[in-house]
Amino acid sequence: MSSTVAVIGAGTIGRSFAFLFARSGYTVRVFDPRSDLAEVVAGLQADVTADASARNELGSQVGAVEVADTVEAAVDGVVFVQESGPEDAEAKPKLFAQFAEAAPTEAVFATSSSTIPASLIATALEPEAAARVIVGHPFNPPHLMPLVEVVPSPQTSGQTVEATVEFYRSCGREPVVLGREIRGFVGNRLQNALMKEAISLVQNGIVTVDQLDTVMKNSLGLRWAAIGQFEGMHFGGGEAGIRGFMDHIGPAFAAIEDLPVDLDPAGMEDVFEQVEEAYGPTPTPQAAAARDRIQKAVLEARGQGR
């Protein structure tokens, strides 16, 4: 089997995936129409080499990152394609048609899209090619965050799902296969619900932006780094587990009222100002490095420090 994969799109997500795949031992061909692609790929190769050196890995254990001049050259002979281009529902089907024309018949066609389902991307493809289209949606950055949401369309074959899961696991990721397509998938739907509640609490004067983040970092965020939502509920019910939790706390939670929330720019202005006052007008590289350092420490504590 080929050990070469393609990354189409060298934006933030594409570069992170390329680094991950090369670090995992694959030869990675990267295509993007950007004019500085050669410099981007050279930087990725340097990062992979530095990471391997820091981990005391032999050169044979890591892959290489290569420039591809065209989409067709990128996908020629590969076993897996990770597309991470713009969220354009008209452009992606055309791009995947190029994959189907030039890639091997066993290659998987995965998209990083968080909004466009595999069924839409595969609409114009022949059934054999449509069966190989699947969503592989990461959390940013994918070389650090283990989760990949794997979302097949009704046309996606079971063989494609299995191959996708196996590939991401070979890169040290934690794939979760969704039962069916749904807007926002799972992670973003959970994030969306929490985001709206957080904004409403600030807009209604219950808490400030920095206070809410303090609450998150020192309670739920800390807990969720160790256990998930349902496991936490199971713990919370004591000997009776989740049944005891819902028996004792469920009615009180059900009685919590919804607060009004305004997501329009004018309604968000006070939230914007509080965030910028607390954290600066734009996120700094230093803050991002601190975030990544903490996240890496959490992953190492969980035995997922790869």
N, C-alpha and C positions, 0 to 999 in steps of 0.2 A: 504494500500500500504506500502511496505517496506520503511524504512527510512535509509537503509544501502546502501552504495555505495562502489565501489572498485576503487582503484588507483593502476595501474600496472606500476611500474617504480618509483624509489625513487631518481631520479636525481633532478636537480634544478626545472624543471617544475612540476614533479610529487609531490615533497614535497610542493611546493607552492599551487598546487591544493588540496592536502590533508588538508593543513591548512585552505584553503578557505571553503572547504566542511564541515569540522568539526566546524568551526566558524559559519557556516550557520545552524547548528543543526543536521547534518547527522552523523551517525556512519560510520567511514571510515576504510575499511580494506585495508592495504597496502602490496603489494608483490613486492619483488625485490630480485634477487639472491645475492646481496651484503652481505658480512659477518657481517657488522655492522648494519643490518636493525633494530634490537631491540633497539639499541642506538639512531638511527635516529628517530624511531617512538616515543620513550620516549621524545626526544627533541621536536618533533612536539606537543605532548600532553601538554608539559610544556608551549610551546608558545601559544597554544590555551587557556589554563587556564589563563595565564598572560594577554592575550588580552581581555578575558571575564572580568577579574577583573578590568582592566583599563577602560572598557566600562560599568562597574557596571551591568553586565548581570548575571542573575541567572544561576546556573548550568544546569537547565533544558532547557535553551535556546541554549546551545551549545552541540555539539556532542563529540564523543570520537574517538581517532585514535588507531587502533589495528593492530598487526602484523598478517599476513597470511603466513603460511609455504609453500603454493603452490598456483599456479594460480587458481586451482579448488576451493580451500578453500576460496580464496579471492572473487570469483564471485558467490559463492553459496548464493542464496536467495537475491541478490542485485537487485536494480531497475536501476542502472546506472553504467557503467564501463568507466573510463577515462584511456586510455592507453597512457603512456608517456615514452615509451622505446626508444632505439636507432633507428635512421633513417635507417632501414634495410629492403629493399623491399622484401627480401626473408623470413626474420624472422616474420614480422608482420602478413602475412596471416596465418602462422602456429599458432601464438599466438591467433589470433581471432577465429580460428577453435577450440581451447581449450575453449574459452569463450562460443562458440555456444554449445559445449557439456555439459558444467557444469552450465551455468547461467540459470535463469528462462526464459521462452519463451517471457516475456514482457520486458526484460532488454534491454536497449540501449547500443550499443557498440561504443564508441567515441574514436577517436585517436587525439592526440595533434600534429600529423605530420604536418610539413609545406611544405613537398615536395611530399609525397606519397598519391595519391588520394584514396578515399574510394572504388572506383570501382576496383582498383588493389588489395586492401586488401581483398575484398569480392569475388574475382574471383572464388575460389574453394569452396565457401560455398553454401549450399542449398539456394534456393530463399527466404525461410522464414527467415533464418539467415542473408542473404545478405541485406534484407530489413531493418535490424536494425543497419547496419554499417554506420557511419557518421563521418565526420571530425569536431572536435571542437577545432579549432586552436586559442590559446590565444596569447596575447602579454605579454612578460616577465617583471615582475612576475605576474602571473594570479591572485594572491590574492590582488594585488594592481591595475593593469590595467583592466578597465571594459570590454574592447572589447573581444568577442569570435566570430571568424568567423566560421559559421556553413555551412558546404559544403556537401550537399547530393550527392550521385552518382545517375545515372539513375535508379538504383535498389532500392534506399532508399525509404521507404514508407513515405507518408505524415504524418502518425501517429508518426513515428520516429522523423521527423523534429519537429512536434509540441511538443513532449515530451522533446526533447533536448532543445528547446527554453524555455519551461516552467521550466526545471531543472536549467539552467543557470540563469534565472531570479530569481529563488528562492534563488540563492546565491548572488544576487545583481549585476550580470554581465549584460552587454549590448550585447546580441547576434545579429548578422547580418547574415541573410540567403542569400547565394549567389545563383544566378540563374542557374549556372552550374559550373562544375569543370574547373579550370584553374590553370596552374602552378604558384605558388607564391601567389595565392589568391588575395586579394585586398591590404591589408596593406603592404605586402612585395613587391608587384609590385610598389606601390607608393614610398616606401623606396628605392627600387632599382633604380628608375628613378632619385630621388634626390641624392642618393649616387654617381651615375655616373657623374652627373652634378657638384657636389661638388668636386670630385676628379679632374675632367677636369679643373675646375677653378684654383685649386692649381697647377696642373701640367703645366698649361700654363702661370703661373706667374701672374695671375690676383689678387690673394689674398693668404694670408697664412692660414694655418690650424686654428690657434687661431682667426684670423680675421673673417674667414667664420663662425666659431661657434658663435662669437660675433654678427654677422649679424643675424644668425638664432634665437638666444635667445632673441634678442631685436627687432625683427620684426615679421617674419613669425611664429616662435614658440609660441610667446606670443599671436598672433592673433588666431592661430589654436587651442590654448587651450580653446578659447571662442566660436569660430565658425568654421565650416568646409570650405572646398575649394569652393564649389558652393555657400554657403551662403555668403562667403566673396566677391565673384564676384557680387552677387546680391546687396550687400551693395555698392560696388564700382561703380555701374552704376547709383547711385542716384535715382531719381524718375522713371527713365526708367528701373531700375533693371538690371538684367543680359543682357538683350537685349541692353541696353545702354552701358554697360561695353564692350561687344564684338564689338559694332559699333564703339566706340571711341578708344579702346585699343587693340582689337583683331588683326587688321592688323599690328600694331607695334610689338606685341608679335610674330606673325607669321613670321616676318622678322628677328627675333633674330637667328643668325647663330649657328650651332653646333660646339663645339670645339673638337679636337681630345682627346681621352682618352685611357690610357693604364692600364689595370687591372692586367697585369702580374706582378709577384713579383719584377722583375728588374725595371719595370716602376713605381712601387709603392714605391720604396725605399725612395725617398725624402719625400713622404707623411708619410710613417712610421716614419721616423726620426723626422719630425715636430710634429707629434702626441705625440711621446715619450718625446720630449723636452718640449712640452706644458703641458702634463698631467702625466709624469712619465712613466717608462717602463711597468708597469702594473697598472690597476685601483686599487685604495686603498679602504678599507672598509669605511674610512671616506668620500671619494668622493661618494660612493654608498649611504651612509646614507644621505648625503646632497641632492643627487638627489631624493631619496625617500621622504624626508621631503618636498621638494618643490612640488613634484607631489601630495603628500597627501594634501597639502595646496590648490592646484588647484582643486582637486576633492571636497574638502570641500566647496570651493567657489561655485562650480557648484551643490552643494547639493548631491554629490555622495561619501561622506566621509566614507561610511560603510567599 
